[in-house]
Amino acid sequence: MKPSTLLALASDGILPLGPVALDTETSGLHVDDGARVAVVSVAFEINQTWEDILGSHEKATEDTNRPVWGAEPYLDSQTVRLVSFAFPFDQGATGTGKPEDTGQAAFFDENPNLDRGEWEALLKWLDKVGPNGFIMHNAKFDLHMMNAGVRRFPGVGIDLARWLKWDTQNVCHLAWPQHRTSLKPTSKRLWGIKETDESELVQTYLRKSKLPRGRWDLVPWDVIAPYAQQDARLTYRLYRHQSHLLEEGKLADWLEGGEQLTAREAIDRRLAVALMLYRIEQRGLPFDAEKAKTTGKIIDERVAELEA
């Protein structure tokens, strides 16, 4: 399924039941250094009518370009029915025109990347479903990347900040500061997921192919595709897990009953700060690093005094 099909379905009233989880695979960490979107993955809740559209789960997973749907647990025996899609736009090293293209990755290369029309269709779909809200893990990063867009289509992006609903990584740090906040370690801790660590798989491929470290966008689609959708699905499940605990008063419960912020207020403030930092970076406003370090030391000293 392509973004244009999703857009056509949306025009027929077939839309997500709630917010949309979004994740990007990119060519780097910073848009200022030229990093851009290579793959966009989305996941959202569905109802029974999607079964007739997508077919059986087994059939949907035969092709890595097909959507994946099914019920997955997020808390104890509670499950959520999700559909997910992964769309490649600038994935792979051979035949893409990237500087790292050696032309030796495959004798006959099949370019899986979708064209500009499909990228624009995806942006229109995101704009249409935006009022439902977006969920991201490290939202500031994905917001920058989606706004910058794809290397092959300069100047064509979308600003999703106004619809940001939840940042699961920020909430992880707030609720469980003693644990790592990355998506995979958190998922393994919560649900015991035992799967191949794709970062190891990808780094092995890059090393053997003598390509730069950390460049997931250079990995062939058939290698990265099985994992591309997974991050969006895990992000949505983590959102449901966190929001359920919040409703039950069990998320960051150390905040509840105090004289300061409640957990809900703390999450809202975290989100507001993330959006503020995104806007600052987007506009290129200066940041006084030295003053920030000095202020940080003062805060640490005051915390030590209070703890004593």
Legacy VTK file of the C-alpha trace (Angstrom):
# vtk DataFile Version 3.0
C-alpha trace
ASCII
DATASET POLYDATA
POINTS 308 float
0.000 0.000 0.000
1.230 3.479 -0.898
0.529 6.854 0.721
-1.759 7.739 -2.177
-3.935 4.743 -1.271
-4.041 5.854 2.359
-5.080 9.309 1.184
-7.827 7.871 -1.024
-9.119 5.761 1.877
-9.150 8.865 4.075
-11.275 10.636 1.489
-13.739 7.753 1.831
-13.844 8.284 5.593
-11.482 5.447 6.545
-9.322 7.186 9.124
-7.381 6.362 12.307
-9.540 5.877 15.384
-7.182 8.037 17.436
-3.698 9.557 17.317
-1.003 8.401 14.911
2.443 7.178 15.978
5.173 8.374 13.608
8.836 7.436 13.309
11.562 8.335 10.817
14.728 6.673 9.604
17.185 9.322 8.448
20.614 9.921 6.938
21.996 11.560 10.083
21.216 13.290 13.356
21.030 16.961 12.420
19.209 18.729 9.610
21.861 21.466 9.657
24.411 18.833 8.637
22.218 17.772 5.727
20.418 14.841 7.365
17.060 14.093 5.767
14.235 11.562 5.867
14.850 8.151 4.317
11.818 6.220 5.651
8.595 7.248 7.384
6.670 4.728 9.483
3.213 5.246 10.959
0.961 3.159 13.211
-2.547 3.774 14.488
-5.573 2.033 15.936
-8.043 0.349 13.614
-11.478 -1.242 13.778
-12.911 -4.403 12.250
-13.541 -2.835 8.843
-9.804 -2.757 8.167
-9.713 -6.563 7.976
-11.575 -6.551 4.673
-9.212 -3.926 3.285
-5.909 -5.398 4.403
-6.628 -9.105 4.241
-5.252 -11.610 6.729
-2.281 -10.830 8.958
-0.224 -13.597 7.335
-0.846 -12.235 3.847
-0.088 -8.683 4.952
3.361 -9.640 6.213
4.470 -11.616 3.153
5.643 -8.473 1.380
7.792 -5.997 3.307
5.991 -3.178 1.496
2.616 -4.329 2.785
1.008 -3.024 5.977
1.052 -5.055 9.158
-2.013 -5.240 11.349
-3.075 -7.094 14.447
-3.690 -6.861 18.172
-0.714 -6.380 20.474
-0.521 -6.104 24.281
0.352 -2.861 25.992
-0.503 -3.615 29.628
-1.036 -7.062 31.155
-3.793 -8.733 29.093
-5.011 -5.521 27.471
-4.361 -5.234 23.750
-4.648 -2.616 21.040
-5.440 -3.307 17.374
-2.881 -1.543 15.217
-2.129 -1.134 11.544
1.304 0.100 10.500
3.006 1.196 7.299
6.601 1.925 6.321
7.294 4.080 3.277
10.830 4.314 1.782
11.723 7.549 0.019
15.530 7.666 0.067
16.586 4.270 1.378
19.623 2.368 0.125
23.035 3.258 -1.270
22.909 1.924 -4.814
21.046 3.836 -7.481
20.057 6.727 -5.192
22.704 9.235 -6.231
24.063 9.621 -2.700
27.780 10.463 -2.331
28.284 7.095 -0.599
26.867 5.238 -3.615
29.628 2.854 -4.669
27.500 1.126 -7.269
28.766 -2.192 -5.927
26.084 -3.127 -3.411
24.234 -5.219 -5.966
24.739 -6.137 -9.599
21.072 -5.550 -10.339
19.626 -3.038 -7.919
15.910 -2.613 -7.386
15.169 0.860 -6.114
12.235 0.614 -3.667
11.899 4.353 -3.110
8.595 6.082 -3.723
8.410 9.153 -5.920
7.656 12.769 -5.099
3.959 12.273 -5.773
3.790 9.648 -3.016
5.761 11.878 -0.625
3.289 14.703 -1.228
0.393 12.260 -0.782
1.838 11.237 2.587
2.116 14.880 3.656
-1.513 15.475 2.644
-2.593 12.419 4.635
-0.639 13.592 7.679
-2.243 17.009 7.354
-5.673 15.384 7.164
-5.207 13.189 10.241
-3.207 15.804 12.162
-6.107 16.925 14.377
-6.115 13.392 15.856
-2.632 14.119 17.248
0.793 12.570 16.717
2.842 10.386 19.047
6.630 10.230 18.689
9.612 8.882 20.597
12.035 11.828 20.853
9.578 14.111 19.085
11.936 17.033 18.547
14.088 14.908 16.245
11.222 13.612 14.098
9.624 17.063 13.920
12.835 18.542 12.512
13.222 15.734 9.997
9.638 15.846 8.716
9.880 19.614 8.345
13.165 19.278 6.392
11.772 16.497 4.212
13.547 14.206 1.758
16.902 14.905 0.125
15.470 14.145 -3.315
12.618 16.654 -2.901
14.211 19.797 -1.405
11.899 22.294 0.244
8.942 19.908 0.519
8.234 19.101 4.174
5.562 19.476 6.830
5.533 21.066 10.283
3.681 18.663 12.584
4.434 20.539 15.829
0.931 21.969 16.255
-0.495 18.453 16.439
2.065 16.846 18.741
0.146 14.935 21.403
2.737 12.822 23.257
6.477 12.191 23.417
7.011 8.694 24.807
10.740 9.216 25.392
10.171 12.347 27.463
7.554 10.507 29.497
9.964 7.576 29.964
12.547 9.916 31.475
9.948 11.489 33.743
8.322 8.243 34.888
11.330 5.903 35.039
14.492 8.039 35.396
16.430 5.036 36.688
16.065 3.222 33.331
17.225 3.866 29.790
14.720 5.852 27.759
15.445 4.346 24.315
12.506 2.616 22.661
13.886 -0.922 22.342
15.298 -1.245 25.901
12.053 0.176 27.307
9.961 -2.253 25.255
12.063 -5.208 26.325
11.789 -4.143 29.964
8.000 -3.750 29.811
6.985 -6.617 27.535
9.978 -8.937 27.439
10.386 -8.566 23.700
13.129 -10.843 22.409
14.066 -9.915 18.888
17.194 -9.298 16.863
18.660 -5.941 17.703
18.418 -4.169 14.361
21.155 -1.707 15.264
23.616 -4.626 15.447
22.291 -6.048 12.194
22.547 -2.692 10.452
26.008 -1.872 11.785
27.212 -5.295 10.638
25.914 -4.604 7.144
27.510 -1.149 7.048
30.839 -2.489 8.267
30.942 -5.334 5.749
29.919 -2.974 2.947
32.571 -0.420 4.040
29.951 2.289 4.483
29.877 5.024 7.180
28.722 4.047 10.684
25.290 5.169 11.769
23.993 5.600 8.225
20.862 3.472 8.432
19.608 5.127 5.251
22.305 3.272 3.274
21.022 -0.173 4.258
18.993 -1.987 1.557
15.241 -1.877 1.981
14.895 -5.649 2.270
17.214 -5.542 5.318
15.700 -2.569 7.126
12.040 -2.994 6.111
11.107 -5.650 8.711
12.098 -3.217 11.454
10.876 0.034 9.949
7.270 -0.492 10.984
8.148 -1.930 14.366
9.327 1.328 15.912
6.031 3.056 15.095
4.073 0.127 16.553
6.180 0.037 19.717
5.814 3.803 20.098
2.027 3.513 19.985
1.969 0.615 22.438
4.217 2.554 24.792
1.879 5.549 24.543
-1.103 3.391 25.505
0.882 1.854 28.363
1.940 5.238 29.722
-1.441 6.934 29.289
-3.201 4.029 31.055
-0.847 4.270 34.027
-1.391 8.022 34.074
-5.164 7.583 34.215
-4.738 5.134 37.085
-2.439 7.528 38.964
0.441 5.037 38.685
2.717 6.900 36.272
5.373 8.949 38.034
3.288 8.481 41.179
6.092 10.089 43.175
4.745 13.386 41.835
1.193 12.812 42.997
0.126 14.265 46.315
2.997 16.701 46.461
2.963 20.447 46.564
4.539 20.806 43.130
3.375 19.521 39.752
1.115 16.523 39.197
2.237 13.856 36.720
-0.137 15.254 34.089
1.165 18.779 34.586
4.765 17.567 34.472
4.145 15.747 31.181
2.454 18.800 29.683
5.400 20.959 30.726
7.871 18.497 29.216
5.949 18.614 25.953
5.863 22.403 26.006
9.629 22.557 26.581
10.278 20.121 23.722
8.178 22.263 21.388
9.908 25.422 22.585
13.341 23.905 21.886
12.132 22.744 18.469
11.037 26.275 17.583
14.297 27.763 18.887
16.362 25.373 16.773
14.066 25.809 13.800
14.587 29.576 13.838
18.291 29.364 14.617
18.094 31.380 17.839
21.392 31.531 19.781
21.871 29.547 22.975
24.284 30.594 25.725
25.958 27.266 26.496
28.347 28.663 29.118
25.570 30.365 31.044
23.545 27.158 30.889
26.462 25.219 32.399
26.856 27.793 35.178
23.134 27.729 35.911
23.185 23.936 35.913
25.915 23.916 38.572
23.889 26.327 40.718
20.849 24.066 40.418
22.922 20.997 41.369
24.233 22.812 44.443
20.726 23.751 45.529
19.514 20.188 45.013
22.400 18.925 47.170
21.468 21.398 49.889
17.842 20.265 49.831
18.823 16.594 49.924
21.081 17.276 52.924
LINES 1 309
308 0 1 2 3 4 5 6 7 8 9 10 11 12 13 14 15 16 17 18 19 20 21 22 23 24 25 26 27 28 29 30 31 32 33 34 35 36 37 38 39 40 41 42 43 44 45 46 47 48 49 50 51 52 53 54 55 56 57 58 59 60 61 62 63 64 65 66 67 68 69 70 71 72 73 74 75 76 77 78 79 80 81 82 83 84 85 86 87 88 89 90 91 92 93 94 95 96 97 98 99 100 101 102 103 104 105 106 107 108 109 110 111 112 113 114 115 116 117 118 119 120 121 122 123 124 125 126 127 128 129 130 131 132 133 134 135 136 137 138 139 140 141 142 143 144 145 146 147 148 149 150 151 152 153 154 155 156 157 158 159 160 161 162 163 164 165 166 167 168 169 170 171 172 173 174 175 176 177 178 179 180 181 182 183 184 185 186 187 188 189 190 191 192 193 194 195 196 197 198 199 200 201 202 203 204 205 206 207 208 209 210 211 212 213 214 215 216 217 218 219 220 221 222 223 224 225 226 227 228 229 230 231 232 233 234 235 236 237 238 239 240 241 242 243 244 245 246 247 248 249 250 251 252 253 254 255 256 257 258 259 260 261 262 263 264 265 266 267 268 269 270 271 272 273 274 275 276 277 278 279 280 281 282 283 284 285 286 287 288 289 290 291 292 293 294 295 296 297 298 299 300 301 302 303 304 305 306 307
